[in-house]
Amino acid sequence: MEGGKTFNRWLVVVGALLIQVSLGAIYIYSVFKPGLKARFPDWSNTDLALPSMLVLLFFGLATIFAGRVQDRIGPRYVAMAGAVMLGLGLLIASRAGSLLTFTLGFGVIGGLGIGTAYVCPIATCVKWFPDKRGLISGLAVAGFGGGGLVFAPVAKALILSVGVMNTFLYLGTIFFIVVMVGAMFMVTPPTGYCPPGWTPPAAASGTGCSLGADYTWQEMVRTSRFWLLWLAYFAGCSAGFLIIMNTVNIWQSFSILALVPQFPTIPKDAYLDILTKGTTAVMAISVMNALGRILWGKISDSIGRKNTLYIMFLYSGAVMLALNWLTSFPLFLIGVMSVGFCFGGFLGVFPAVTADYFGTRNMGVNYGCMFMAYGTAGLFGPWIAPKLMEVVKEVPFESVTAGVVAVKTYAAGNYIASFVIAGVMCLVSILLIRIVPAAVRKG
């Protein structure tokens, strides 16, 4: 199959979706929090957040090294190595008796496994589809955005039947098998491959189907265009993570503060309704996250990468600046779905952007370097909202646990400072994209 003459390139997309749906389960960590809190009552909320923050960091770091290796030896065995690390990490997490061990398994080893496998289908797909680079980049990562929809109900069912710790073991086994199967479809096309019947815009320059020069990662990071694009990617992902990782808490503050004039203590039914709507918002974001990866990628093929990025950053920035006033549930839902839609778009378009500006020969390691914007945003975005939140009122509410009603308090806050920072970052990114120099050929 390595010759590429009889291999159906769409099989690579099938393999990519299998891999990415499994890896995308990273977004369902909040499903495990109640069970982990019950299993380890001495863990604080900060302790519970630590594994999810580190998994994003090590995810991003792994894409650099895995990308470089897959550029040299091909994507199949690198993806398989990612499957092994992810399965091993969740096995360790399932047997953890301390925060350190759990974080090592889930956050560090699991994150390294996710990043190792993640970069392979992206780098492989853009090489097979130079004629549909934006669309295929979106498809290649769409499964990642939709992984939460697939595995959230699976995880909930497993937690109820076998407990939270055994759930990590079962999911680790599932992910290992599915990623291994997807890895079998990871085949590199011949050098200079072009789809039959398609003429690349720059074919006359004699470099096959590459639209720009093939940069090494060392050459790439010495260019101003790389850092301008990196900063813009960081800004877009920061806004997305701010919402994705804090949706339920933000909605709780909005809705609880709205109910205070009616209820000195929020009744249990009203509080349960708030939680239900928060969960609905999380699921809606997952849908838009996945759709955004495909649709924005397709749009970028039609109107150009820069024009698409202008629209996404303007859209996301405007919504972030307005979000503090979108306090009714329908408006809130539209707002967070919009941010999720753009977040998915950034992840769908930036692989194509990286290939356009820096070539496809070293796509694995080059996109790994670009993808560190995502990993860095994974630390900044989720952190900035609770850090800058201003507590408005400590509101009592009725909570039901095992049929027993107890009155607790919720620190309802104002998130406007973090919304403004994220919104301004997105709008400034329009200027960054505007001054990115055009793709050129070396020599």
C-alpha positions in Angstrom: 0.0 0.0 0.0 2.9 2.4 0.5 3.2 2.9 -3.2 -0.1 4.7 -3.2 -1.1 3.5 -6.7 -4.0 1.2 -5.7 -4.6 2.5 -2.1 -7.9 4.3 -1.6 -6.9 7.5 0.2 -10.3 7.7 1.8 -9.4 4.8 4.0 -6.9 7.1 5.7 -9.8 9.3 6.7 -11.6 6.3 8.1 -8.6 5.4 10.2 -8.2 9.0 11.3 -11.8 9.2 12.6 -11.4 5.9 14.5 -8.3 7.3 16.2 -9.6 10.8 16.9 -13.0 9.7 18.3 -11.1 7.6 20.9 -8.6 10.4 21.7 -11.4 13.0 21.9 -12.7 11.3 25.1 -10.2 13.7 26.8 -13.1 16.2 26.8 -15.3 14.0 29.1 -13.1 14.3 32.2 -15.8 16.3 34.0 -17.9 13.1 33.9 -15.5 11.4 36.2 -15.2 14.3 38.7 -18.2 13.3 41.0 -17.0 9.7 41.2 -13.4 10.7 41.8 -14.5 13.1 44.6 -16.5 10.4 46.2 -13.6 8.0 45.9 -11.0 10.5 47.2 -13.0 13.0 49.4 -9.7 14.7 50.5 -9.0 15.9 46.9 -9.8 19.6 46.6 -11.4 21.1 43.4 -7.9 22.3 42.4 -6.6 18.7 42.9 -9.4 17.4 40.7 -8.6 19.9 37.9 -4.8 19.2 37.9 -5.0 15.9 35.8 -7.2 17.6 33.1 -4.8 20.5 32.8 -1.7 18.4 32.6 -3.2 16.0 30.1 -3.6 19.0 27.7 0.0 20.2 28.3 1.6 16.7 27.7 -0.8 16.2 24.8 0.6 19.3 23.1 4.3 18.4 24.0 3.9 14.9 22.6 2.8 16.2 19.2 6.2 17.8 18.6 8.3 14.7 19.2 5.8 12.3 17.7 5.4 14.5 14.7 9.2 14.4 14.1 9.4 10.7 14.5 6.4 10.0 12.2 7.9 12.2 9.5 10.9 9.8 9.5 9.5 6.4 10.0 5.8 6.8 9.0 2.6 7.3 11.0 1.5 3.7 11.6 3.9 2.6 14.3 3.9 6.0 16.0 0.1 5.8 16.2 0.4 2.3 17.7 2.9 3.6 20.3 0.3 6.3 21.2 -2.3 3.5 21.6 0.0 1.7 24.0 0.8 4.8 26.1 -2.9 5.8 26.3 -4.0 2.3 27.4 -1.1 2.1 29.9 -1.9 5.5 31.3 -5.5 4.7 32.0 -4.5 1.3 33.4 -2.3 3.1 35.9 -5.0 5.7 36.6 -7.5 2.9 37.3 -5.2 1.4 40.0 -4.2 4.8 41.6 -4.5 5.3 45.3 -3.2 8.8 45.3 -3.4 12.0 43.4 0.2 11.7 42.3 -0.3 8.3 40.8 -3.6 9.2 39.1 -2.1 12.3 37.6 0.9 10.4 36.4 -1.3 7.9 34.7 -4.1 10.0 33.3 -2.4 13.4 32.9 1.2 12.5 32.0 1.3 9.1 30.3 -2.3 9.4 29.0 -1.5 12.9 27.6 1.6 11.7 25.9 -0.3 8.8 24.3 -3.0 11.1 23.0 -0.5 13.6 21.5 1.5 10.8 20.0 -1.4 9.3 18.2 -3.2 12.6 17.4 -0.6 14.0 15.1 -0.4 11.0 12.8 -3.8 11.1 11.1 -3.6 14.9 10.6 -0.1 14.8 9.0 -1.1 11.8 6.8 -4.4 13.1 5.7 -3.1 16.5 4.4 -0.5 14.6 2.4 -3.1 12.5 0.7 -5.5 15.4 0.0 -3.6 18.5 -1.2 -6.8 19.3 -3.3 -9.1 19.3 -0.2 -6.6 20.4 2.5 -9.1 22.4 4.6 -11.9 19.9 4.4 -9.7 16.9 5.2 -8.0 18.7 8.0 -11.4 19.3 9.5 -12.5 15.7 9.0 -9.3 14.4 10.4 -9.9 16.2 13.7 -13.7 16.2 13.7 -13.8 12.9 15.6 -11.7 14.4 18.3 -14.3 17.1 18.8 -17.2 14.6 18.8 -15.5 12.0 21.0 -17.3 13.3 24.0 -20.7 12.6 22.5 -19.7 9.0 21.8 -18.0 8.2 25.1 -19.8 10.4 27.7 -22.8 8.1 27.9 -20.5 5.0 27.8 -18.5 6.4 30.7 -21.6 7.3 32.7 -23.0 3.8 32.2 -19.7 2.1 33.2 -19.4 4.3 36.3 -22.8 3.2 37.5 -22.1 -0.5 36.8 -18.4 -1.0 37.6 -17.3 2.1 39.5 -15.3 5.1 38.5 -11.8 3.5 38.8 -12.7 0.4 36.8 -14.2 2.6 34.2 -10.7 4.0 33.4 -9.5 0.4 32.9 -12.4 -0.5 30.5 -12.1 2.7 28.5 -8.3 2.3 28.3 -8.9 -1.1 26.8 -11.4 0.2 24.3 -9.2 3.1 23.3 -6.2 0.8 22.9 -8.1 -1.5 20.5 -9.7 1.2 18.4 -6.6 3.3 18.0 -4.7 0.2 17.0 -7.2 -0.6 14.3 -7.2 3.0 13.1 -3.4 3.0 12.9 -3.5 0.2 10.4 -4.9 2.6 7.9 -2.1 5.2 8.4 -0.2 4.9 5.1 2.1 7.6 3.7 1.6 8.6 0.0 4.5 8.6 -2.4 6.7 11.7 -2.4 5.1 14.4 -4.6 1.8 12.6 -4.7 -1.0 14.4 -6.5 -4.6 13.1 -6.9 -5.4 12.1 -10.5 -6.9 14.9 -12.5 -5.9 17.7 -10.1 -3.3 20.3 -11.0 -1.7 22.1 -8.0 -1.6 25.9 -8.2 2.2 25.9 -8.0 3.0 22.8 -9.9 5.2 24.7 -12.3 7.8 25.3 -9.7 8.7 21.7 -9.6 8.0 20.7 -6.1 5.1 18.4 -6.5 1.9 19.3 -4.7 3.3 21.5 -2.0 1.8 25.0 -2.2 4.8 26.5 -0.4 8.3 25.7 0.6 9.0 22.6 2.7 10.5 24.0 5.9 12.2 22.0 8.6 10.9 22.8 12.1 14.1 24.7 12.9 13.6 26.9 9.8 10.0 27.3 10.5 10.4 28.6 14.1 12.8 31.2 12.9 10.2 32.9 10.7 7.9 35.7 11.9 4.9 34.1 10.2 5.2 31.1 12.5 5.0 33.1 15.7 2.2 35.3 14.4 0.2 32.3 13.5 1.1 30.6 16.8 -0.1 33.6 18.9 -3.3 33.7 17.0 -3.9 30.0 17.4 -3.2 30.4 21.2 -5.7 33.2 21.4 -8.5 31.2 19.7 -7.9 28.1 21.7 -7.7 30.1 25.0 -11.2 31.4 24.4 -12.5 28.0 23.5 -11.0 26.3 26.6 -12.3 29.1 28.8 -15.8 28.2 27.8 -15.5 24.4 27.3 -13.8 23.8 30.7 -16.1 26.2 32.7 -19.5 26.0 30.9 -21.4 24.5 33.8 -19.9 26.9 36.4 -20.5 29.9 34.3 -24.1 28.9 33.7 -24.6 28.2 37.4 -23.5 31.7 38.3 -25.7 33.3 35.6 -28.8 31.3 36.6 -28.4 31.3 40.3 -27.9 35.1 40.5 -31.1 35.5 38.4 -33.1 33.4 40.8 -31.9 35.1 44.0 -34.7 37.8 44.0 -37.3 35.0 43.9 -35.7 32.5 46.3 -33.5 33.3 49.3 -32.6 29.6 49.1 -32.6 28.0 45.6 -35.0 25.0 45.8 -33.7 21.5 44.9 -35.8 21.3 41.7 -34.6 24.6 40.4 -31.0 23.7 41.2 -31.4 20.3 39.4 -32.8 22.2 36.4 -29.8 24.5 36.4 -27.4 21.4 36.3 -29.4 19.8 33.6 -29.2 22.8 31.4 -25.5 23.1 32.1 -25.0 19.5 30.9 -27.1 20.2 27.8 -24.9 23.2 27.0 -21.8 21.0 27.3 -23.2 18.4 24.9 -24.3 21.2 22.5 -20.7 22.6 22.5 -19.4 19.1 21.6 -21.7 19.0 18.6 -20.6 22.4 17.4 -17.0 21.7 18.1 -17.1 18.7 15.8 -19.1 20.5 13.1 -16.8 23.5 13.2 -13.8 21.4 12.3 -15.4 20.2 9.1 -17.4 23.3 8.0 -14.7 25.9 8.6 -12.2 23.7 6.9 -14.4 23.4 3.9 -15.1 27.1 3.9 -11.3 27.8 4.0 -10.9 25.8 0.8 -13.4 28.1 -0.9 -12.6 31.6 0.4 -9.0 31.2 1.6 -7.4 30.5 4.9 -6.9 34.1 5.9 -10.4 35.2 5.1 -11.8 32.2 7.1 -9.6 33.1 10.1 -10.7 36.7 10.0 -14.3 35.6 10.2 -13.7 33.1 13.0 -11.7 35.5 15.2 -14.3 38.3 14.7 -17.2 35.9 15.4 -15.5 34.4 18.5 -14.3 37.7 19.8 -17.6 39.4 19.5 -19.4 36.6 21.3 -16.9 36.6 24.1 -17.4 40.3 24.7 -21.2 39.9 24.7 -21.3 36.7 26.7 -21.8 38.4 30.1 -25.2 39.7 28.9 -26.4 36.4 27.4 -27.8 35.3 30.7 -31.1 33.6 29.5 -30.5 29.9 28.7 -31.4 30.2 24.9 -29.0 33.2 24.5 -26.3 31.5 26.7 -26.6 28.4 24.6 -26.2 30.3 21.4 -23.2 32.1 22.8 -21.3 29.0 24.0 -22.2 27.0 20.9 -20.8 29.8 18.8 -17.5 29.8 20.7 -17.3 26.0 20.5 -18.0 26.2 16.7 -15.1 28.6 16.2 -12.9 26.6 18.6 -13.4 23.5 16.4 -12.8 25.7 13.3 -9.3 26.7 14.6 -8.4 23.1 15.1 -9.7 22.2 11.7 -8.1 25.1 9.8 -4.7 25.5 11.4 -3.3 22.1 10.1 -4.1 23.3 6.6 -2.6 26.7 7.4 0.6 25.0 8.6 0.8 22.9 5.4 0.2 25.9 3.2 2.9 28.1 4.8 5.5 25.5 5.6 5.0 22.5 3.3 4.0 18.9 3.9 7.3 17.1 4.0 7.8 17.8 7.7 4.2 18.3 8.5 4.2 16.0 11.5 6.8 17.9 13.6 5.9 21.3 12.1 2.3 21.0 13.2 3.4 19.6 16.5 5.3 22.9 17.1 2.2 24.9 16.0 0.0 22.7 18.1 1.8 23.7 21.3 -0.4 26.8 21.1 -3.3 24.5 21.9 -1.4 22.9 24.8 -0.4 26.2 26.2 -3.9 27.5 25.9 -5.1 24.4 27.7 -3.3 25.7 30.8 -4.3 29.4 30.3 -7.9 29.2 29.1 -9.4 27.0 31.9 -7.4 28.8 34.6 -8.2 32.4 33.7 -12.0 32.2 34.3 -11.9 30.9 38.0 -8.8 33.0 38.7 -10.4 36.3 37.7 -14.0 35.5 38.8 -15.3 38.1 41.2 -17.7 36.5 43.7 -20.9 38.4 43.7 -22.9 36.5 46.3 -22.8 33.3 48.4 -26.1 31.7 47.6 -27.7 28.9 49.6 -29.2 26.0 47.6 -30.8 22.7 48.3 -28.7 19.7 47.2 -30.0 16.1 47.1 -27.5 13.3 47.9 -28.8 9.7 48.2 -32.3 11.1 48.8 -31.2 13.4 51.6 -31.8 17.1 51.1 -29.0 19.4 52.5 -28.5 23.2 52.2 -25.2 24.2 50.8 -23.8 27.5 49.4 -22.6 28.3 45.9 -20.2 31.2 45.2 -21.9 32.8 42.3 -19.6 35.1 40.4 -18.9 37.6 37.7 -16.7 36.3 34.8 -16.7 39.5 32.7 -12.9 40.2 33.2 -12.0 36.8 31.6 -14.6 37.2 28.9 -13.1 40.6 27.9 -9.5 39.4 27.9 -10.4 36.4 25.7 -12.5 38.6 23.4 -9.8 41.2 23.0 -7.2 38.5 22.3 -9.4 37.1 19.5 -9.9 40.6 17.9 -6.2 41.3 18.2 -5.5 38.0 16.3 -7.3 39.5 13.3 -4.4 42.0 13.1 -1.8 39.2 13.6 -3.3 37.2 10.7 -3.4 40.3 8.6 0.3 40.9 8.8 1.4 37.3 8.3 3.7 37.3 5.2 2.6 35.3 2.2 3.8 31.8 1.8 7.0 31.8 -0.3 9.4 29.3 -1.8 12.9 29.1 -0.5 15.7 29.9 -2.9 
